[in-house]
Amino acid sequence: VMVEVVQKLSEKILAAIQTGNLQTVDSLISNNAVFVHMGVCLDKKGEFEAIEKGLIAVQKIDIAEEKTILSGATTIILRKLQLTAVVQGNEVTNPFVVAETYTKDNAGNWLLMSTTYTRIAIDYDDYHIS
């Protein structure tokens, strides 16, 4: 049941990223959250600004595999996906493993703590989340 709660939070956050409006999910993201992209690490404020200003405009997310790991007050969602986005005016599609880390706050609410995008450097079809 806890895994389903976190998966629903993740889906809401992904949908907000695609619409370009993270304000709708602000309360689901820790104020200390970090977002690691290819070559840059942003805090919550920086991530919100990048999306709101259209520096990163996600067009499409095609999820091929997903794995959820629950350990105490921490849940990690791993996804193998193809992400199509407009970055600095150019549409690009990249294969990623995305790791989202959620933790429970003192009130028992799950919050996103970090999202890390790691580009898959080997053949996409051959790579599988273990």
Accessible surface in RSA format (square Angstrom, percent):
REM  Atomic radii and reference values for relative SASA: ProtOr
REM  Chains: A
REM  Algorithm: Lee & Richards
REM  Probe-radius: 1.40
REM  Slices: 20
REM RES _ NUM      All-atoms   Total-Side   Main-Chain    Non-polar    All polar
REM                ABS   REL    ABS   REL    ABS   REL    ABS   REL    ABS   REL
RES VAL A   1   147.16  96.8 112.84 102.2  34.32  82.7 112.84  98.0  34.32  93.1
RES MET A   2    88.90  46.0  86.12  57.0   2.78   6.6  85.20  72.4   3.70   4.9
RES VAL A   3    43.75  28.8  43.57  39.4   0.18   0.4  43.57  37.9   0.18   0.5
RES GLU A   4   108.41  62.2 106.96  80.9   1.45   3.5  33.28  64.4  75.12  61.3
RES VAL A   5    69.30  45.6  64.83  58.7   4.48  10.8  68.60  59.6   0.71   1.9
RES VAL A   6     0.00   0.0   0.00   0.0   0.00   0.0   0.00   0.0   0.00   0.0
RES GLN A   7    46.45  26.0  46.43  33.9   0.01   0.0   8.47  18.0  37.97  28.8
RES LYS A   8   130.39  63.6 129.27  79.3   1.12   2.7  82.27  74.1  48.12  51.3
RES LEU A   9    20.76  11.6  20.75  14.8   0.01   0.0  20.75  14.6   0.01   0.0
RES SER A  10     0.00   0.0   0.00   0.0   0.00   0.0   0.00   0.0   0.00   0.0
RES GLU A  11    97.29  55.9  92.08  69.7   5.21  12.4  35.96  69.6  61.33  50.1
RES LYS A  12   118.51  57.8 111.21  68.2   7.30  17.4  65.40  58.9  53.11  56.6
RES ILE A  13     2.52   1.4   2.52   1.9   0.00   0.0   2.52   1.8   0.00   0.0
RES LEU A  14    19.71  11.0  19.71  14.1   0.00   0.0  19.71  13.8   0.00   0.0
RES ALA A  15    53.56  49.2  48.61  75.0   4.95  11.3  52.86  74.4   0.70   1.9
RES ALA A  16     5.56   5.1   1.29   2.0   4.28   9.7   5.08   7.2   0.48   1.3
RES ILE A  17    15.31   8.7  12.60   9.4   2.70   6.5  12.60   9.1   2.70   7.3
RES GLN A  18    77.40  43.3  56.33  41.2  21.07  50.2  12.78  27.2  64.62  49.0
RES THR A  19   108.24  77.0  71.67  72.7  36.58  87.2  75.53 101.5  32.71  49.4
RES GLY A  20    27.35  33.7   0.00   N/A  27.35  33.7  15.35  42.1  12.00  26.9
RES ASN A  21    62.16  42.9  61.46  59.4   0.70   1.7  17.25  41.5  44.91  43.4
RES LEU A  22     1.14   0.6   1.14   0.8   0.00   0.0   1.14   0.8   0.00   0.0
RES GLN A  23   104.23  58.3  88.96  65.0  15.27  36.3  43.28  92.1  60.94  46.2
RES THR A  24    99.25  70.6  61.31  62.2  37.94  90.4  64.82  87.1  34.42  52.0
RES VAL A  25     7.79   5.1   7.45   6.7   0.34   0.8   7.79   6.8   0.00   0.0
RES ASP A  26    57.79  40.5  56.34  56.1   1.44   3.4   9.27  21.8  48.52  48.4
RES SER A  27    92.98  78.6  69.99  93.4  22.99  53.0  55.43 118.0  37.54  52.6
RES LEU A  28    33.55  18.7  33.53  24.0   0.02   0.1  33.53  23.5   0.02   0.1
RES ILE A  29     5.08   2.9   0.32   0.2   4.76  11.5   0.32   0.2   4.76  12.9
RES SER A  30    11.07   9.4   8.64  11.5   2.43   5.6   2.75   5.8   8.32  11.7
RES ASN A  31   126.51  87.2 103.41  99.9  23.09  55.6  29.03  69.9  97.48  94.2
RES ASN A  32   119.32  82.3 101.02  97.6  18.30  44.1  23.41  56.3  95.91  92.7
RES ALA A  33     0.91   0.8   0.00   0.0   0.91   2.1   0.00   0.0   0.91   2.4
RES VAL A  34    60.45  39.8  60.45  54.7   0.00   0.0  60.45  52.5   0.00   0.0
RES PHE A  35     3.75   1.9   3.75   2.3   0.00   0.0   3.75   2.3   0.00   0.0
RES VAL A  36    51.24  33.7  51.24  46.4   0.00   0.0  51.24  44.5   0.00   0.0
RES HIS A  37    29.34  16.0  24.89  17.3   4.45  11.4  15.10  15.6  14.24  16.6
RES MET A  38   103.14  53.4  73.06  48.4  30.08  71.6  76.52  65.1  26.62  35.3
RES GLY A  39    88.78 109.5   0.00   N/A  88.78 109.5  44.65 122.5  44.13  98.8
RES VAL A  40    71.53  47.1  61.41  55.6  10.12  24.4  69.10  60.0   2.43   6.6
RES CYS A  41    81.41  61.6  55.09  61.4  26.32  61.9  29.67  75.2  51.74  55.8
RES LEU A  42    38.53  21.5  35.45  25.4   3.08   7.7  38.53  27.1   0.00   0.0
RES ASP A  43    85.40  59.8  78.68  78.3   6.72  15.9  32.02  75.4  53.38  53.2
RES LYS A  44    19.42   9.5  19.19  11.8   0.23   0.5  16.64  15.0   2.78   3.0
RES LYS A  45   146.61  71.5 138.35  84.9   8.26  19.7  93.31  84.0  53.30  56.8
RES GLY A  46    17.43  21.5   0.00   N/A  17.43  21.5  14.44  39.6   2.99   6.7
RES GLU A  47     3.64   2.1   3.64   2.8   0.00   0.0   0.11   0.2   3.53   2.9
RES PHE A  48    12.63   6.3  12.63   7.8   0.01   0.0  12.63   7.7   0.01   0.0
RES GLU A  49    64.57  37.1  63.97  48.4   0.61   1.4  20.43  39.5  44.15  36.0
RES ALA A  50     7.81   7.2   7.05  10.9   0.75   1.7   7.37  10.4   0.44   1.2
RES ILE A  51     9.37   5.3   2.66   2.0   6.70  16.2   2.66   1.9   6.70  18.2
RES GLU A  52    89.19  51.2  55.40  41.9  33.79  80.5  30.87  59.7  58.32  47.6
RES LYS A  53   147.61  72.0 113.19  69.5  34.42  82.0  76.35  68.7  71.26  75.9
RES GLY A  54    39.37  48.5   0.00   N/A  39.37  48.5  22.32  61.3  17.05  38.2
RES LEU A  55    99.37  55.3  95.95  68.6   3.42   8.6  97.84  68.7   1.53   4.1
RES ILE A  56    36.94  21.0  34.93  26.0   2.02   4.9  34.93  25.2   2.02   5.5
RES ALA A  57    34.07  31.3  27.91  43.1   6.16  14.0  34.07  48.0   0.00   0.0
RES VAL A  58    12.84   8.4   3.72   3.4   9.12  22.0   3.72   3.2   9.12  24.7
RES GLN A  59    92.89  51.9  65.07  47.6  27.82  66.2  13.35  28.4  79.54  60.3
RES LYS A  60   111.34  54.3 110.62  67.9   0.72   1.7  55.87  50.3  55.48  59.1
RES ILE A  61    28.68  16.3   6.61   4.9  22.08  53.2   6.61   4.8  22.08  59.9
RES ASP A  62    67.02  46.9  62.47  62.2   4.55  10.8  26.73  62.9  40.29  40.2
RES ILE A  63    81.08  46.1  47.20  35.2  33.88  81.7  47.20  34.0  33.88  91.9
RES ALA A  64    58.48  53.8  21.93  33.8  36.56  83.2  30.33  42.7  28.15  74.6
RES GLU A  65    43.92  25.2  36.44  27.6   7.48  17.8  33.30  64.4  10.62   8.7
RES GLU A  66    79.02  45.4  44.33  33.5  34.68  82.6  18.25  35.3  60.77  49.6
RES LYS A  67    83.78  40.9  78.33  48.1   5.45  13.0  52.02  46.8  31.76  33.8
RES THR A  68    34.48  24.5   6.07   6.2  28.41  67.7   5.54   7.4  28.94  43.7
RES ILE A  69    68.36  38.9  64.30  47.9   4.06   9.8  67.57  48.7   0.79   2.1
RES LEU A  70    77.72  43.3  48.02  34.4  29.70  74.7  48.02  33.7  29.70  79.9
RES SER A  71    76.64  64.8  65.45  87.3  11.19  25.8  31.80  67.7  44.84  62.8
RES GLY A  72    66.43  81.9   0.00   N/A  66.43  81.9  45.52 124.9  20.91  46.8
RES ALA A  73    52.34  48.1  43.12  66.5   9.22  21.0  44.63  62.8   7.71  20.4
RES THR A  74    48.62  34.6  48.13  48.8   0.50   1.2  22.66  30.4  25.96  39.2
RES THR A  75     0.08   0.1   0.00   0.0   0.08   0.2   0.08   0.1   0.00   0.0
RES ILE A  76    55.17  31.4  55.17  41.1   0.00   0.0  55.17  39.7   0.00   0.0
RES ILE A  77     0.16   0.1   0.00   0.0   0.16   0.4   0.00   0.0   0.16   0.4
RES LEU A  78    36.85  20.5  36.85  26.4   0.00   0.0  36.85  25.9   0.00   0.0
RES ARG A  79     4.39   1.8   4.39   2.2   0.00   0.0   0.40   0.6   3.99   2.4
RES LYS A  80     8.08   3.9   8.08   5.0   0.00   0.0   0.00   0.0   8.08   8.6
RES LEU A  81     2.84   1.6   2.84   2.0   0.00   0.0   2.84   2.0   0.00   0.0
RES GLN A  82    49.81  27.9  48.91  35.7   0.90   2.1  20.52  43.7  29.29  22.2
RES LEU A  83    17.56   9.8  17.11  12.2   0.45   1.1  17.11  12.0   0.45   1.2
RES THR A  84    18.81  13.4  18.81  19.1   0.00   0.0   9.76  13.1   9.05  13.7
RES ALA A  85     1.36   1.3   1.36   2.1   0.00   0.0   1.36   1.9   0.00   0.0
RES VAL A  86    41.88  27.6  41.81  37.9   0.07   0.2  41.81  36.3   0.07   0.2
RES VAL A  87    58.13  38.3  55.29  50.1   2.84   6.8  55.29  48.0   2.84   7.7
RES GLN A  88   157.39  88.0 124.31  90.8  33.08  78.8  44.15  94.0 113.24  85.9
RES GLY A  89    68.40  84.4   0.00   N/A  68.40  84.4  32.55  89.3  35.85  80.3
RES ASN A  90    96.46  66.5  92.95  89.8   3.51   8.5  20.07  48.3  76.38  73.8
RES GLU A  91   121.31  69.6  90.22  68.3  31.09  74.0  24.31  47.0  97.00  79.2
RES VAL A  92    59.24  39.0  54.14  49.0   5.10  12.3  59.09  51.3   0.15   0.4
RES THR A  93    74.80  53.2  49.70  50.4  25.10  59.8  35.36  47.5  39.44  59.6
RES ASN A  94    20.73  14.3  20.73  20.0   0.00   0.0   0.08   0.2  20.65  20.0
RES PRO A  95    18.13  13.2  18.13  16.5   0.00   0.0  18.13  15.0   0.00   0.0
RES PHE A  96    11.47   5.7  11.47   7.1   0.00   0.0  11.47   7.0   0.00   0.0
RES VAL A  97    25.27  16.6  24.80  22.4   0.47   1.1  24.80  21.5   0.47   1.3
RES VAL A  98     3.48   2.3   3.21   2.9   0.28   0.7   3.21   2.8   0.28   0.8
RES ALA A  99    26.98  24.8  26.48  40.9   0.50   1.1  26.48  37.3   0.50   1.3
RES GLU A 100     3.96   2.3   3.96   3.0   0.00   0.0   0.10   0.2   3.85   3.1
RES THR A 101    35.38  25.2  35.38  35.9   0.00   0.0  22.12  29.7  13.26  20.0
RES TYR A 102     0.06   0.0   0.06   0.0   0.00   0.0   0.00   0.0   0.06   0.1
RES THR A 103    38.69  27.5  38.69  39.2   0.00   0.0  23.93  32.1  14.76  22.3
RES LYS A 104    70.56  34.4  53.90  33.1  16.67  39.7  20.29  18.3  50.27  53.5
RES ASP A 105    50.86  35.6  35.04  34.9  15.82  37.4  27.42  64.5  23.43  23.4
RES ASN A 106   170.25 117.4 129.46 125.1  40.79  98.2  40.21  96.8 130.04 125.7
RES ALA A 107    85.83  78.9  44.54  68.7  41.29  93.9  57.38  80.8  28.44  75.3
RES GLY A 108    40.72  50.2   0.00   N/A  40.72  50.2  22.96  63.0  17.76  39.8
RES ASN A 109    83.73  57.7  79.68  77.0   4.05   9.7  18.95  45.6  64.77  62.6
RES TRP A 110    15.87   6.4   9.03   4.4   6.84  16.1   5.73   3.1  10.15  16.5
RES LEU A 111    33.33  18.6  33.33  23.8   0.00   0.0  33.33  23.4   0.00   0.0
RES LEU A 112     0.52   0.3   0.52   0.4   0.00   0.0   0.52   0.4   0.00   0.0
RES MET A 113    56.55  29.3  54.82  36.3   1.72   4.1  50.55  43.0   6.00   7.9
RES SER A 114    23.56  19.9  23.56  31.4   0.00   0.0  11.93  25.4  11.63  16.3
RES THR A 115     6.42   4.6   6.42   6.5   0.00   0.0   3.96   5.3   2.46   3.7
RES THR A 116    42.75  30.4  42.31  42.9   0.44   1.0  27.94  37.5  14.81  22.4
RES TYR A 117    23.53  11.0  17.38   9.9   6.15  16.0   9.08   6.8  14.45  17.8
RES THR A 118    78.84  56.1  75.51  76.5   3.33   7.9  60.56  81.3  18.28  27.6
RES ARG A 119   115.06  48.3 100.77  51.4  14.30  34.0  31.40  42.9  83.67  50.7
RES ILE A 120    11.57   6.6   4.88   3.6   6.69  16.1   9.43   6.8   2.14   5.8
RES ALA A 121    98.70  90.7  59.69  92.1  39.01  88.7  64.25  90.5  34.44  91.2
RES ILE A 122   110.31  62.8  94.78  70.6  15.53  37.4 103.62  74.6   6.69  18.1
RES ASP A 123    83.22  58.3  66.39  66.1  16.83  39.8  30.99  72.9  52.22  52.1
RES TYR A 124    39.44  18.4  34.94  19.9   4.51  11.7  33.90  25.5   5.54   6.8
RES ASP A 125   109.04  76.4  97.40  96.9  11.63  27.5  27.87  65.6  81.17  80.9
RES ASP A 126   107.67  75.4  85.61  85.2  22.06  52.2  24.68  58.1  82.99  82.8
RES TYR A 127    62.66  29.3  60.61  34.5   2.05   5.3  38.86  29.2  23.80  29.3
RES HIS A 128   113.00  61.8  99.09  68.9  13.91  35.6  74.32  76.6  38.69  45.0
RES ILE A 129    23.95  13.6   5.76   4.3  18.19  43.8   5.76   4.1  18.18  49.3
RES SER A 130   117.32  99.1  84.34 112.6  32.98  76.0  72.77 155.0  44.55  62.4
END  Absolute sums over single chains surface
CHAIN  1 A     7159.7       5675.6       1484.1       3974.6       3185.1
END  Absolute sums over all chains
TOTAL          7159.7       5675.6       1484.1       3974.6       3185.1
